Amino acid sequence: MTYAVKDATVKPQQVMDAYRRAFQMVHHREAHITHLFDDWYQVNGETVHRLTLFREITRLRELAQKHKVNTADRSVVQRLIARLRNL
């Protein structure tokens, strides 16, 4: 999902939910995020601007996707090795 930066329809709660999901997928733990005011958020003890948060959500999602692909590749290789052992 790509965020329209100037789109005022993206609510702070939606941004926080998206970050929590992306963070959870990568780090397997809960993120602590709160909306401070305007475009500023408190993320795991650090004050972050909304634009930076959008980039971080994108980065985390890409990282989670790479991990998912790597895991799938390993699974295929492991199944192939198991078949060869059974020959």
Residue pairs with C-beta under 8 A, 6 or more apart in sequence:
1 18
1 61
2 58
3 10
3 54
3 57
3 58
4 10
5 50
5 51
5 54
12 35
12 41
13 35
15 35
15 41
15 50
15 53
15 54
15 57
16 33
16 34
16 35
16 41
18 57
19 31
19 33
19 43
19 53
19 56
19 57
19 60
20 30
20 31
20 33
22 56
22 57
22 60
22 61
22 64
23 29
23 30
23 31
23 60
24 30
24 31
25 60
25 61
25 64
26 60
26 63
26 64
26 67
31 43
31 44
32 42
32 43
32 44
32 45
33 41
33 42
33 43
33 44
34 41
34 42
35 41
36 42
36 47
39 49
39 50
39 51
40 47
40 48
40 49
40 50
41 47
41 48
41 49
41 50
41 53
42 48
43 53
43 56
48 56
